């Protein structure tokens, strides 16, 4: 996905979605 947030899995767990700019910002720090 191109957006950041949480997606809920069918089993009720969730995982974090980061957009590309957020990932690049984390890697550059």
PyMOL CGO cylinders between C-alpha atoms (Angstrom):
from pymol import cmd
from pymol.cgo import CYLINDER

trace = [
    CYLINDER, 0.00, 0.00, 0.00, 1.03, 3.60, -0.57, 0.3, 1, 1, 1, 1, 1, 1,
    CYLINDER, 1.03, 3.60, -0.57, -0.32, 4.81, 2.77, 0.3, 1, 1, 1, 1, 1, 1,
    CYLINDER, -0.32, 4.81, 2.77, 0.86, 4.53, 6.36, 0.3, 1, 1, 1, 1, 1, 1,
    CYLINDER, 0.86, 4.53, 6.36, -1.27, 3.08, 9.11, 0.3, 1, 1, 1, 1, 1, 1,
    CYLINDER, -1.27, 3.08, 9.11, -2.44, -0.24, 10.45, 0.3, 1, 1, 1, 1, 1, 1,
    CYLINDER, -2.44, -0.24, 10.45, -4.06, -3.11, 8.60, 0.3, 1, 1, 1, 1, 1, 1,
    CYLINDER, -4.06, -3.11, 8.60, -6.11, -5.68, 10.46, 0.3, 1, 1, 1, 1, 1, 1,
    CYLINDER, -6.11, -5.68, 10.46, -5.47, -9.30, 9.58, 0.3, 1, 1, 1, 1, 1, 1,
    CYLINDER, -5.47, -9.30, 9.58, -8.35, -11.81, 9.36, 0.3, 1, 1, 1, 1, 1, 1,
    CYLINDER, -8.35, -11.81, 9.36, -7.11, -13.45, 12.57, 0.3, 1, 1, 1, 1, 1, 1,
    CYLINDER, -7.11, -13.45, 12.57, -7.48, -10.17, 14.47, 0.3, 1, 1, 1, 1, 1, 1,
    CYLINDER, -7.48, -10.17, 14.47, -3.82, -9.15, 14.60, 0.3, 1, 1, 1, 1, 1, 1,
    CYLINDER, -3.82, -9.15, 14.60, -2.56, -5.96, 13.03, 0.3, 1, 1, 1, 1, 1, 1,
    CYLINDER, -2.56, -5.96, 13.03, 0.64, -4.83, 11.39, 0.3, 1, 1, 1, 1, 1, 1,
    CYLINDER, 0.64, -4.83, 11.39, 2.12, -1.44, 10.69, 0.3, 1, 1, 1, 1, 1, 1,
    CYLINDER, 2.12, -1.44, 10.69, 2.29, -0.09, 7.16, 0.3, 1, 1, 1, 1, 1, 1,
    CYLINDER, 2.29, -0.09, 7.16, 4.90, 2.56, 6.40, 0.3, 1, 1, 1, 1, 1, 1,
    CYLINDER, 4.90, 2.56, 6.40, 5.08, 4.55, 3.22, 0.3, 1, 1, 1, 1, 1, 1,
    CYLINDER, 5.08, 4.55, 3.22, 8.28, 4.78, 1.24, 0.3, 1, 1, 1, 1, 1, 1,
    CYLINDER, 8.28, 4.78, 1.24, 9.17, 8.29, 2.42, 0.3, 1, 1, 1, 1, 1, 1,
    CYLINDER, 9.17, 8.29, 2.42, 8.88, 7.20, 6.06, 0.3, 1, 1, 1, 1, 1, 1,
    CYLINDER, 8.88, 7.20, 6.06, 11.15, 4.23, 5.43, 0.3, 1, 1, 1, 1, 1, 1,
    CYLINDER, 11.15, 4.23, 5.43, 13.73, 6.40, 3.68, 0.3, 1, 1, 1, 1, 1, 1,
    CYLINDER, 13.73, 6.40, 3.68, 13.60, 8.92, 6.50, 0.3, 1, 1, 1, 1, 1, 1,
    CYLINDER, 13.60, 8.92, 6.50, 14.22, 6.19, 9.08, 0.3, 1, 1, 1, 1, 1, 1,
    CYLINDER, 14.22, 6.19, 9.08, 17.14, 4.80, 7.10, 0.3, 1, 1, 1, 1, 1, 1,
    CYLINDER, 17.14, 4.80, 7.10, 18.76, 8.21, 6.72, 0.3, 1, 1, 1, 1, 1, 1,
    CYLINDER, 18.76, 8.21, 6.72, 18.77, 8.90, 10.47, 0.3, 1, 1, 1, 1, 1, 1,
]
cmd.load_cgo(trace, "trace")
